Amino acid sequence: MNKITSLLTTLLLLVSLVVFSQTGPGGVGNSSTNQMWLSGDFGTFSDNGTTPANLDGNRVRQWNDRSGNNRNAIATNASRPIFEDDAANGKPGLRFTGNLFIDGPAQGISGNSSYTYLIAFRDTLSQSGGTNDGSGHFILDRPTATDELVSLKPVNNSGTGNKYFYQKRNNSGGGLGGVPSTTLINTSTKLIQLRRDYNTDYQIFYNNQNQGTQNDNNGPTTPPVPRIGRHATTNNGGLRGYINEFITYNFALNLAQTTIVNNYLSAKYGLALDANDLYAMDNPANGNFDNEVAGIGRIDGSNIHNDAQGSGIIRVLNPTDLNDNEFLLWGHDEGDLTFTNFADSPTSGDFVSLDRVWRVSEVNTSNNPVDVGGIDLRIDVSTLGTLPVSALSLIIDTNNDGFFADEVPISGATDVGGGVYEFSNVTAITNQSRFTLATSRYILESDGDWETALNWNFNTVPSASNSVVIAANGDLNNNLGVANIAIDGSASLTVSASNQLSITGDVNNGGTITGDGEVVLTGTSAQTLSGGGSFENLRLDNSTSVDFTDPADLFGVVYVDQGTLNTNGNLSLRCNFGTPVKTAQVGPVGGVIVGDVTVEQCYPARRAFRFISPSVTTTTDIRANWQEGANNTGLIFPTDNQNLNPGYGTHITGSIAGSNGFDATGSGNPSLFTFDNVGRNWSSISNTDIKTLNANQPYRLLIRGDRNINVTINGASPTDTKLRSTGILTTGSDSQTSLSPVAGSINFIANPYHAQVDMRLLTANSTNIRNTFYYVWDPTLGGAATAGQPGGRGAYVTVNLSDGSTSFSDNTILGTPITSANEFLQPMQSAFVLVDANAAASVNFEEDQKNVAETQTTVKSLSESEYINIMLYDFESYNLGDTPADGLRINFDTSFKITTEDDALKIGNLDENLGRVVGNEVASIEQRPLPLESEELSLFINQYRRESYVMKFDVTDNLNTQIFVKDNYLEALTEITSSDNTYSFAIESSIPESVASDRFSLVFEPVSLSIGDENLVNLSLYPNPTKGNFSISGIDSGQDTEVKIYNIIGQQVYTAKSNGQSSIEITDFNGTAGVYLVKLNTNQGEKTFKLIKD
């Protein structure tokens, strides 16, 4: 049972050694295992920890523990030992004179635990005692005469000479005795190790040599409070000499750890070990690299130590080829931890070296050189000042000539957290190698302008030939250049608009490069982009090649003017849900792009169809891309809902059981469609787990939101989502020829580029394609949407390519277009174009049609030619300031014909349609001559989804005519003016005349109003709005009059008659608050007013 406990303790210890940095002596142990660590060069005080005692002759009252456990040793005033500046090898220690001592606290080691004690000391005069008594000059004992005992003293060992004796006794007072050394007492500095492997044995080591072993069958022995320097009670029963270091562990050091700790102590105190004296860099011939020695090593499979740091800043771990009897140990020359060594720094770049240098012994136990393989080398940079990870380099004296100027720095450190950077799998360090650290001479370490010298670490602004590190948030406001640049993970560089940062070397961007300016790679040989950071605008003007070696995000535009861009699958073109929504783009490509690119587009929350295209051609299926590699095969939410990457992907449906890659729904209705341009019909796709994406293929996709929503119910609230796909970008010329050859036919096309395309240039360059209009589906139209209900599902927008206007344009809302559709086809967008004549047609894309500089989804300024824009809103959406359901634009010009040849014919929406009836066609944009007097233009509205609507009119000021809306159902004529530019109406689905598609028309200067009696024209209704009574005045005397009032759905709710009065006062109309039409009939004609009752 006890052996099992011991084994479990050993296993737990090994786990601890792997997980926690080994900061104990020589890199063995940490605060959980190294219970106490006292050394003469640390924490000696003449009082309770305030006043240092670090001069020869100072009396030491408190000796601080450096293990991290705060087990400080305390002396009484009379017993205080004496500080000695040079107790051994120029290192300090405490001097004891026989009656001086200092007591530590309890060690926290249980009675059934293993333990290890190490003492570095020198005794100048010794008196031996017996093995089973309290006589002799004790080096270590306990403060009181307890049963339990762990002590060290010289003894006369049965005639074999005076030796050092490891004395012990268990908690019950039994097992008194111990283990002697074989080395005789001497006055040299020495290392003695007392080791108990619980229930196995006791051992004593002298200068790393095992000199005695005794079986352990004594039972629990709790190490008592240590009294350092004297016997518990005997005056003058203590050490005459010096103690340099005292160390305790709560486990038995294995043989590798014993060797490492003893090499640490031997290098520090200048003594030779009797076994495995492996660290040879601690003598004057090798440079005295005897400070903070630590190491890793292996004696055999049971005696390993492969992770060490010690008290220094260097940690070594994970050797790849550490074999039996092999060790790697290192120490330093005690140089300052400052980067001021300009004299011996690599000349291959703008570096400055650290003033501290380390040197290595990589040998076996026969002191022959070995290779322990690659190592991970970690540096605690917390004491090195502001040092971004990208600025740190490792320099190894590979030719061992004692200089670093001729070496090539090793970069690529990573931040592993906690102020620690790591160089992984370092293989260049060999036996006797020197190594140090270096940083850049040009580090932007303060926020602000690049050209402010005080923002740089050595107060010097770099030139175009220098390499720089950005460790703060910098601003570049001029055209500047550098050789190489590294950007720290917490740093950013903003390149202001119209400016460029030209780079001839490599880029290690772990942070962010932003701003409207550009980073331009202008090298004449291969360049690399690494670091995993993000870019805004990136231009490649290198005739050779540029490689992305780490994943990188781009949010602006990437240009490839010349050369080859090798993505290596590491480039992602990102989008964001800003205002407006924006996605990264690929500018005109003059070179070559090789490798996969991940593209994405953002879709704000709205359950609606989108017309999309992939922008890349993939080797993986649709499911792997737009569904994020998952599909639901069950209907239980959220159990069956597969959402691997929240915020990305959408559900693509078409199966009840989730077969063929589709997401399961109760209906199995499809959501992804293609359009047959020749057959003129929509077809759902057959699968998503086989079909791949092609940049030339347009799709109609119902996007409900990201994959977090409950796709099994129509009423689920939509969410923002991003669709992404990974594949090969389309560059160069690209034609789409699967088009109908029939004149007037609409054809579905895809934007194959991940860039905005100028449709004016595209249609002009295409064959047999109408170059005046094209059609975009805008999913944001239709007003306030209710998930799962008709209405609010988007609408077609006709874009006039001559001026960028649309069938929805509204100049009265400055900077806030009703629709984002314009003359630029967006990345990952599909649209419809019109075939011009009965002949073969093709759409021909070219790189020069890209317009990546134009602000995405923003409508350009409209022409000021004469026009009328009508937008149809449902009543609720209008009041909420939401989008219209449909729109109509009528352009007037003497050059236009009365026929339909100049018009854009309408494509039907899922919900409401608004258009102009022109002959046998319905137009969304009509281009016609100027209106004639009394001319009437029929409107077309159908597919009403709501009960109440508002038509809003936008009319140019230079259209010199009066405009009226004629409501054939209500028999009402209402003038539209700049101040009264809406017409509200309601429909009653049970009354055919109320929902008739020809219910409304526009009338221009009707004869009955323009040439009739002036008194009729001057009629007025007031007050309006009214809370109750109102009057109509301006009636010609002697007229018979009749007043009828209608509600918004056309029902007559009031009537009154009068005779011969010039005004009529209505006092008995009790209608509820709302909008009413008041119709006045006289002998001279009829006039209708709109009345608002509060």
N, C-alpha and C positions, 0 to 999 in steps of 0.2 A: 504493500500500500504506500509506504513511504517512497519507494523507488518510482512508483507511478506519479506521486506528487512532484518528485524531483524532475521527472521527464516533462510533466506539464509546465513546470516553472521554466525549464530550458526552452520549450517551444514558444511560450509567451515572450521570453526574452528575445528570441530570434525575430519574432514579429515586431517587437518594439524597436530592435536595431534597424530593421528595414524601414519602418514608417517614420521614425523621428531622426532628425539630424544628430549625428554623433559628435557632440560638442565637449565631451569630457576629455581628460588628459590623453594626448596623442590621438584624439578622435575616437576614443573608446568610451561608450556610455553617454548618457544624457541625464537630465535632472530626475528622470524616473528610476535610473539605475545607479548613477554616480551619486552616492548619498552625501559625500562631503569631499571637498577639495580645498586644501590650504596650501598656498605657495608663498614663499618669501617675497616675491615681486608683486604681490597683490593684497591690498586691503589690510595693511597693518596700521593700527591707530593707538595713540597714547591714552585715549579715553574711550567713550562708548560709541565710537564711529564717526567722530567729528574732526578731530585733529590728527593728521597723518603722522605716523612714526616711521619715517623713512630715511633717517640719518643715523650714522654710526652712533651707538650708545643710547639711542632712544629706547625707552621702556615701552613694551607692547602690552596694552591692556585688552585690546580686542583684535582678533585675527579673523578677517571676514572669509566666509565660505564662497567660493566661486563656482560651485556646482549648480547654482540656481535654487538651492533648497533653503538658503538662509540659515544654515547651521554654523553660525559664527562661534568661534572659541573665545572664552572669556577668562581672564586671569584676575586674581585678587591683587591689591596694590603691592603686597609684600612679595608675591610670587611672580611678578611680571618678568618674562624673558626679555632679552636685549636684542634690538635690531642690529644686524651686521650687514653692511653694504656689500661685502665680498666674502660670502661664506663658502662659495665653491664656483670656480670658473668665471669669476666676476659677477655672479648672480647672488642676490641677497638671501638671507635666511635669518633664523632666530637662534641666539646663543643661550645655552643653558649652563648653569654652574653647579648643579647638584641638588639645589633646593628650589630652583625655579620651575614653574610648570604653568600650563594653560589648559583649561578644561573645555572640551567640546560638549554639545548637547547629545541627547539620545540619538542613535543612528537610524532608528526606524527600521531595523532589521529584526525579523521575527526569529524565535528560537529554533524553528525547524527550517530555516532558510540557509542557503549557502552564502558565503561572503568572501570578499578579498580586501586585504589591507596592504598598502604600499607606503614605505617610508624611505625618503632620501635623506641621509644624515651622515654626520662625521663625528666620531667620538674621539676626543683627544686624550682621555684618561679613563680607564674602565676598571671596575671592581666586579669580579664575578660572584654570583650567588649559586644557590642550589636550584635544582630543577623543580623542587616541590615546596619552595618556601618563598618568603618575601624579601630575601637578602639580595644584594647586588645593586648595581646602578641601572635602574629601570629606564628604558627609552620610552616605553608605552605601558600604561597600566590603567586603573580605574580610580575615581575619586574616593570611593569608600570600599571597605572590605566586604564586597558582595560574594555570593556563592559563584555566580557566573564570572568567567574570567577570560579575557583575551589580552595577552601582554607580550612584550618583547624585552629581553634583557640578556646580558652576557652571563654565561654559567661555566663552571668547571665540569666538563662532561665526562665523569668517571675516568679521569686520567688521560683522556685523549686530547686535552688542551682546552683552553678557554674559547668558547664558541658562542654564537648568537642562538638564542633559544626562543622558540614560539611556544609560549605557555598558555594552557587553556584549562577550563573547568566548566562543567555543565551547570544548568540552573539549579540542580539538586545538590551541588557541591561535590559531585562525583566526577570521575574521569580526569583527575588532576594529573598533569604531565604535559607532554608536548613533543615538539620536533626540533632538534638542533641542526644548525648548519654544519657543513664540513670545513668551511673556511674559518680560520682562527680569527680571533679579535684583532683588529688593526685600526690605525688612525686615518685611513683613507676615506674619502667620500664613497658611500656605497648605497646600494638599493636592496632593500629586503622586502620581500613579499610574503605575507601570511595568507594562505588560501585554504578555505574549507569547502569541500564539495560534500554537501550534507548527505549523511548515511553512506559516504564512500570513503573519503580520506581527508587528512590534513596534510598540507605541504608547506615547506619553506623554500623560497627561492632567494639565492644570493646573486646579485648582478645577472639576473635572468637565467640562472642555472638552478634547476631543481636539485636541492641538496638534502632533502629529507622528506619521507612520506610515512604517515601512520594511519592505520585504518580508523574510520570514524564509526564508532558504535556507542557513542556517549549519550545520544538522545538530544533533546532540545537544549541549545545554548544560545541565549540571547546576548549578543555583544553588548557589554555595559557602556555607559558613558565613558568616552576616552579621556584619560589624563595624559597629556602629552608632555614628556620630559622628566617625570618623576614617579616614584612609587606612591600608592594611595596614602599611606600614613607615615612612612619612614622619612624623617628629616635627613636631608643630604643623601637620600636614596635615589638619586636621579642622574641623568645624563650630564657629563662634562663634555660639551661640544656643541654641534650645530644641527638644526633640523631645517632642511630646505623645502621639503614638500611632504604632505601627509594626505593620503587618498583612501577613501573607502568605497566599496561597491556592495550592492545587495545580491550579488551573484558571484559564482566562481568564474574568473576570467578563463577563457579557453587558451590554448597554447599560442594561437596566432595573436590574440589580444594581449597576452602577457608579453610577447616579443615586441609588439608595437609600443605599449606603454613604457617598457624598459628602454627602448630606443629613444623615445621622447625624452625621458629623464637623463639618459646617458649623454645625449647631445647637449642638453641644457646645462648639465653640471660637469661636463668634460671628463667623463670616466669611461673606461673600457669595459664592455660586458664580457662575462665569462662564456656566454653562449649567444649565438645569433646577433652579433654586433653588426648590423646590416646598414645603418645609415652612415655613410662615409663622407657626407658633404659638410660635416661639422668641425672640420679642422682648418687651420690657416692655409694649408696647401690648396684646399678646395674652396676657400672663400668664406669659411665660418658661417655657413647657412644653418645655424644651430638654434634658430628661434621658432617656437610654436611648431615643432616637428609633429607630424601626424602621418598616419599611413593605413593602408589596407594590405591584407595578406591572407595566406592559407597554408596551414601545415598539412591538413588532410581534410577529408569530407566532413569531419566532426569538429574541426578547429579552423573556422573561417571568420574573417572580418572584412566585408567588402563595401563598407560605407563609413567614411571618416571625415571629420572637419577639425575637431579640436577647438582651441581658443582663437584661431585665426579666421580669415575671411574665405579661405579656399576649402571647398568640400569636393571629395572625389568619391564616386560611387559607380556601380554597375560595370565593373570590368568584364570584358567579353571573353577573355581567355586566361583567367587566373587559375593556375595549376598548383598542385601540391608543392609546398616549400618555396613559394614565390611571394615576393613582397614589393610594394611600391610605397616609398616614404618620401616626404618632402618637408622642407623647412625654408626659412627666408633669412635675409641679411639684415633685418630690422630697419630697412629703409622706410621713409615716411610714406603714408598713404595719401600722397598728393601727386597730381599729374604735372610735374614741372621738368621732367627730363627731356629737354629738347635735343640735347647733344647726341643721345643714343636712342633715336627713334627711327622707325622705318622711313626710308627715303622714297618709298613707292607711293606715298600719299601724304595727306596733311594730318600727321599724327603727332601726339606727344605721349611719352611713356610715363608709367608710374615709377616713382622713385624706389619702390620695393621690388626685389627680385627673389624668386624662389628657385631652388635646385632640387633635383630628384635623384634618389637611389632606387633603381629598378633591378633587383637582384634576387637570387635564390639564397637558401641558407648556407650555400658554399661560397657566397659572395661573387657569383658569376652573373653577368648581365642576362636578363630575361625580357620577355615581352608579355605583359599581362593583357594585351589586346587594347581595344578602344575603351576609353573611359568617358563618363559624363563628368565634366568639371563645372562646379557651381561656384559662384562668387557672391558673397554677401556685400552688396554695394551700398548699404546704408551708411557706411562711414566714408564714402567716396564723393560726397556732395551730390549735386544735381547731375545725374548721369543716365540719359535715356539708353534703353537697351540697344538701340540701333547705333549708338556711339561707341560701344564697347568692343574692343578687339583683343584677341589673345595673340601674344607674340612668343614664339618658341625659338630658342637659339639652336636651330637644327644642325648646324655645322660645328657647334660647340667651340666657337672661337671667342666667346665672351662678349660678343657684340650683337645688338639687335638691329642696327641700321641697315644691314644687308638682308633682313628677313621680310617675308610677306605676311602681313597681319592676317589672322583668321577672324572672319566676321560671322554673322549669323547666330548670335546669341539670342536666346528666347527668355522671356520673363515668366518665371514659374511661380511668381507670387511671393509676398512677404519680403520684398526688397531683395530678391535673389534672382540672378541671371544664370543661364546655363549654356555652355558649349557642349553639344552632344557628340558622342563617339569620337573623341579626340584621339588620334593615333600617332601624332608626330612626337609626343613626349617619350623620350627613351632614357636609359641610364645616364646619369650625370648631366642631363639637359637642364638648362636654365629656362625659365619662362617668366613673363611679366604681363602686364595689361597695358593697353594704350587706348586713348580716346582721340577724338577729332580736335584739331586746333580751332575749328570753326563750329561752335555749337550755339545756336540761337536759344538762349536759356531764359529770356525775359519776353513777355508778350509785347507785341508792337511791330513797328516798321522794320523791314529787312535792312534798310540803309541807315539805321541808327546804330552806331558803333557800340554804345553801352548795352545794347541788347545781346551782344555776343560775348562768349566766355572770356576771351582775351582782348575785348574791346577793339576788335578789328573786323571791318566788313569784308567778307570774302570777295575775291574776283572770279571771273569766269573760269579760271584754271584751277580753282580750289574745289575740294570736296567738303560738303557741309552736313551738319546734323541739325534737324529741327526738333527741339525739345520743349517748345512753348507754342503759343498761338501767334504765328507770324502773318504779316501783311506785305504783299509784294505789289508795289504801286508804279513800277516802271518795267521796261523790258530789260531783263537781267539774265545772266547765265551762270552755270556751275558745271563742274566736271561730274561728280557723283553726288547724290543726295540721299539721306536717310531721314525718315520722319518717324518719331517715336509714337507708340501706341496711344498716348494721351495728348498728342500734339496735333496741330493743324496748320495748314498754310493756305491763305486766301490770296488767289491771284486775281487782282481787280480787272474789271472789264477793259478790253482793248490792249491788255498787256500779256506778255509771254515770259515764261521761265524756260530758257533753252538749256538742255542737258545733253552733254556729249558722252557721259558715262552711264553708269547704272543707277537705278532707282530702287531703294528699299523703303517702301512706304507701308509702315505699320499703323499709320494714323489716317488723316483725312486731308486731301487737297481739294479745295472748294473755290468758289468764285466764278465770275463770268469770263475770266481770262483763260489762257491755255498753258498747259505744260507741253513743250515741244521737244521731242527726242531727235537730236540733230547729229548723232554720232556718225563716224565714218566706218566703224566696225560694229560687230554685233553688240547689242545692248540687252539688258535684262530688267524686268520689272518684278520685284519680289516684295514680301512683307505682309501681304494679305489685307492691305488697307483699301481706301476708296479714293476715286478720282471724280472730278467734275468733267472737265474737257481735256482731252488728250489727243495730241497730233503726232503722227509718226512721219518724220521727214528724214529717214535714214535709208540710204540706197541698198543697205545690206539686210539686216534682220533685227527684229525686236521680239524677245520671248517673255511671256508671262510664266514665271516659274512657281508662283503661289497664287491661290485664289484671290481675285480682285473684283471689286464692284465699281461700276461706272454709272454716274447719274446724269451726265450731260451728253456730250457728243465725242465720239472717237473718229478721228480722221486718219486715213492711211494714204498720204500723198505719194509715197514711193516705197519700194522695198517690200519685205515680207513680214507680216505680223503673225507670229506663231502663238496661238492662244494656249495650246496644250490643255485645252478644256478648262482653263482657269478664269476666263472672262465672263462676267455676268453683267448684262445691261439691265439696270434696275429701274423701277418706277416708284413714284410716291404719291400719296393722296393729298397733295398740296392744293393751292388755289392759283392756277388751275392744276388739275391732275397732270402729271408730267412723267414721261418715260425717256430713258436714254436712247440715243439714236446713233446710227452709223452714217457719217457724212460721205460725200462723194469719194469713192475708192479709186486711187490711181495706181495702187500697188496690188498686193495679194494678201488675203486673210486666210490662214490655214488653221484648221482645228475647230472643234466644237465651241459654240458660244451659247450661253443661256440668256434668253430674252424673256422679258415679262411685260405685262400691261396691267394697269390698275383699273378695276371696275367698281365704282362707288355703289353702295347698297341700293338696289332697286331690282325687283323681280321683273325681268324683261328680256326679250330677245336682243341679242347683239349680232351684228355682222362682223365676223372676225376672220383673220388669216394668221397662220403660224409664224411668219417671218423667218423661219428656218426649216430646213428639210431634215427630218430626224431618221435615225435608224431604230429608234424605240417607238413603241406604239402610243396611241392617243392616251390610253389609260396611264402609262408611265409619266406622261407629261401633264395634261390638263386635269387629270384626276389624282395627281401626286402619287401614282403607283398603287392605288387602292380602289376597291369598289365594294359597296354594300351587297351582301347576299341575303340579308334578312330584313325584316320590317320593324323590329323592336328598337325603339330609340330610347336612350343613346347606346344600348348594348351593341347593336349591330352596325352602328355608324362608324365608318372608318375615316378618321381624320388625322393623318400622320403628321401634317405640317399646318397647324392652325394659321388661318389667314391666307393660305395658298390653295389653289385648286377649286373645283366646283363639282357638283354631282352631274353626271351625264347619264340620263335614264333611257330606258328602252326595253326593260325586262321586268317581269314580276319577281323572278327568283334571283336576279343578279347574274344572269348568264351572259356570255360573250363580252365580259368586261364592263357591262352596264351596272349602274346602281339600281338596286331593287326599289320599286314603288308598287303600291297596291294596284294601280291602273296599268303599269307597264308602258305608259305613253312615252314616245321618244322625245328627246330635247335637242338633238344635234342633226342638222339637215344640210344637204347640198342642193344646188339648183342646176337643173338641166337646161342650159341656154337654148338648145335646139328644141327639145320637147316642151320647154316652158312649164316645168313643174318642180315642186320640191320633193325630195326623197330623203327619208331618214337613213342614217348609216347603219350598216348591219352589225358592226362590232367595234369595240375600242381596244380589244386586247390583241388584235392582229394588225389592223390598219395603222400605218404610220402617218406622220404629218408631212405635207409637201407645201413649200412656200407659195406655190402657184394655185393652191386650192382654197377658194373662199367657203366659209361656213356660216350658217345661221344657228346660233346656240342660245338656248334659254339659260340665262345665268340667274340662279335663285339667290346666290350668295356663296360664301366659302363652304367648306365641307363640314362646318360645325352645325349647320342648320338641320332641322328635322325635315328631310326631303319627303317624308311620307304624308305630310299634310300641306295643302295648298296655302294655308294661312300663316305659315312660318314667316317670321320677320326676316327680311333680307339683311345681309351683312356685306361689308366691303370684302372684296377678294382680289387676289392677284392670280392671273394665269401665266404660267411660264412653260417654256419648252427648250430643249437643248438639242442643237444640231448644227448644220452647216449654213452659214449665211448666204443669201443670194447676192452676188455682186456682178457688175458688168451689165451687158444688155440682156433683157429678158422679155420674151413675148408670150402672150396668152392668145391662143388661136381657136379654142373650142367655143366659138361664138356663133350665134344664129346669123344666117345671111339675109334675113328678112328685114326690109325697111321698117323702121319704127319699133322694132323689137327691143326689149330691155335685156341686158346681159350682165350677169353677176361676175365681177372681177375681184381679184385679191391684190393687195399691196404686197409684193414679194420682198420689198426692202424693209429693214427695220429703221425707217426714216419717213418723215413727211415727204409726200410727193406732190408737186404742183400739177394739179389736174389740167390746167390750161396748157402746160407744156406737153403733158402726156397725151391729151386728146389731139393736140395739133400734130404730134409725131405718130399717131396711130393711123390705122387704115380703115376708112369707112365708118368712123365713129363721130357722132355729133359733138362738136367742140364748143357748144354754147351752154350746155347744162349737164349735170350729172346728179345722181340721187343717193342720198345718205339716209340711213336709218338712225334716228336719234332716240335712244331708249328713255331719255329723261323727259320727253314730251308727254302730254296727256294729262298733266295736272297731278293732283294728289292721288297716289295709287293706293289701293287696298289689296293686300296680298290675297290671291285666290279669287278676286272678283274682276269682271270686265272693267275696262277703263284704265287710263294711266299706264298703258303698256308700251308707249312710244309711238312714233309716227315717222313717215317719210318726209324728208326735207329736200326740196329741189334747190340746188345751188346754181345761180347764174354765174357762169365763168367769165363773163365780160366785166363784171364789177364786184364780184364776191358777195352780192346780195342773195338772199334766200326767200323762200316763200313764207318765212317766219320773221323776217327782220323787223326790228322795232327801234327806230332812232330816238324815241322819246325816253328810253332807259339808257342813259349814258353809261358806257363801259360794262353794261350787263346785258349781253345779247340773250335773246330768248333761246336760241339754239347755238351750240358750239360748232355746228356744221359750217364749213367754209370751203374755199377752193383748194384746200390742202388735205389730201387723203392721209390719215394718221397711221403710225406704225400699228401693225396687227389689225388693220381695218379693211373691210370689204365694202363694195358699193356697186351700184348699177349704172351702166352707161347705155346710150341709145345708138343703135345701128342706123346709119344715115340713109342708105339705099339698098336695093336688092343686089347684093354682091357680097363676096367673102369679106370678112372683117377680122381685124386683129388689134390687140392693145399692146403697144411696144414701149416697155420701160427702159430708160437710160439713166446712167449715174447723174447726168447733169440736170435731171428733173427733180432731184432731191432738194428740199428747201429746209434744212435743219436749223437755219437761223431764225425762221419765223416762229413767233410764240405759238405754242401748241394750243389748239382749240379756242383761238381768239378770232373773232370776225374782224376783218379789216374795215376801214371807213367806207361807207356806201356812197354811191353816186347820188348827186342831187337832182337827177332828172325827175320828171313828173311820175309819180306812182301812187298807188293806194295799196297798203298792206292791211289785210284783215286777219285777225287771229281769233280763233274760236276757243273759248274757255268753258269748262263747266263752272257753275256759279261759285262753288266752294273753293275751287282752285284759284279763281280770280281774286276772291277775297283774301286768300292766304298768300297771295303773291307767287303762286306756283306757276308751272309751265302750261302753255295752251295745248289743246288736243290736236289742232291742225292749223294750217296757215295758208293764205292765198296772197299772191302778189300780182298786181296789174300794173305793168309799165306802159306809159304813154309816150309816143313820139311819132312825129310825122313820117319817119322813115319806115315804121312798122306797117305790116299788111293786116287786113281784116281777117285773113284766113289763118289757119293754125300752123303754118309752116315756121313761124318764129316762136311758137309757144312750146313750153315744156309740159308734156302730157302727164297726167297724174297717175301715180301708183297707189293702189288702195291700201289703207291701213287696217289693222286689226280692229280698231275702234272707230271713232268719229272721222269722217272725211269732209273736207271743205274744198271746193274748187269752183271754177268758172265753166259754165256750159258754153262751149264754142262749137257750133254745128252739132256733130254727133260725138264729139269728144269732150272730156273734162280736163281742164288744164290746171296745173298747180302754180305756174307762172305764165301769165298771158302777156303778150307784147302786141299792142294794138295802137291805132291812130288816136289822136286826142279825142275826147268825148264830144258828141254833138248835143245840141240843145234837145232836151226831153228824151234823150237816148236811155234805153233801159237794158241793163246787163243782168242776165239770169245767173243766180248763184246755185251751187249744188251742195247740199248737206245731207248725209245719211249716217246710219249706224249709231244713232243716239244711244248712249249708255247711262245717262243721268236724266234728271227731270228739268233742271234749270241751267241756262247758259247765258254767256255774255259774249257778244262780238265786239272786239276792240279794233278801232280803225287808226291807222297811222297814214296821214295824208300830207303830201308835200305842200308847202305854202304857195308854190308857183303853179298849182293846178287851178286855173281861174274859172271855177264853176262851183255851184252849189251841189252837194251830194246828199242824197236821201236814201234811207233804207225803206224798202217797201215790203211790208209783211202781208202777204196775200191771205193768210189765215185770219188775221185780225182786221184786215182791210185798213191798215194803218200806214202812214207815211211819216217817217221821222228824220229830221235833218241831222246830219253829222257835221260838227264843227270842231275846231281845235280845242275848244273848252268843253264840249259835250261830245266826246268821241267814242261812246259805247252805246250798244243797244242790247238790252236784257230781254230775254224771252224764256218761255217755258214750253214744254211739250207735253201732250197727253197722248200716251201710246195707243189708247183706244180710239182716237179720232184720226183718221187717215190724213185729213188736211193739216193737222197739227204737225205730223212727222213727214209730210211730203218733202221729197228732195228738192222741189222747186218752190218751196214756200217763200223764199226771199229773193229779192233782186235789188240792184242799185239803179237809182233814177237820178239823172243829171238835169237840174233846172226844169222841173215839170212846168208845163204851160199853165196849168191851173193856179200855180203859185207865183210864177214869175211875171205874168202879164195880167193877172186879175186885179180886183179892186184893192186899192192901197189900204183901205180900212181892214180888210181880211188879213193882209200881210202884217198889219200892226197889232193884231190881237195879242194879248199877253195874259198869263195866268200867274197869280201871286196870292199869298206867299208860297214859295216852293223851294224847299220842303215846307210842309205844314203839319201842325199837330191836330188840326180839325177842319175849321172853315177855310175856304179859299174863294177867290173871285176871278172872273174872266172879264176883262175890260177891252174897249176898242171896237165894240160892235156897232156897225152902222145903224142909226136910228131907223125904226120902222121895220126891222127884220124879224121874221119868225126864227126862233132858235130852239135847238134841241141839244141837250148835253147827255152823253152816254159815257159811263165809266166801266172799264174792263180790267180784270186782274191780269197777272202776268201770264196765265195759261189761256187767256182769251175768253173767259167767262164774263158776261155782262152782269155787273153787280149794282148798277145805279142808273136811273134815267130821270130827267127833269126837262120841262118845256117852259118857254116864256115868249112874250110878244112885245116888240117895240122898245125894249130896254137897251141902253148903251153898255150896261154891264150886268153880269149875273153873279149873285153871291150864293154859294153852296154852303148851307149850314147844317144839313141833315145827312151828310155822308158819314157813315159809321164804320167804314172798313178798317180792318186791322192794319198795323204798321207794315209797309211794304211799298212796292213799285206798282203804279197803275197807269193806264193809258186813258186820257180824257179826250173824247172826240166831240167836237163842236160842229154842228150842222146849221148853216144859215141859207137864206135864199141865194146868196152869192157863192157858196161853196162850202168846203169842209176843211177843218184843220184839226190835227191831233197833237196833244201835249203829253209829255211824260210827267207824271206827278209822283212825288216821293212823300209818303205819309209817315212821320215819326211815331 
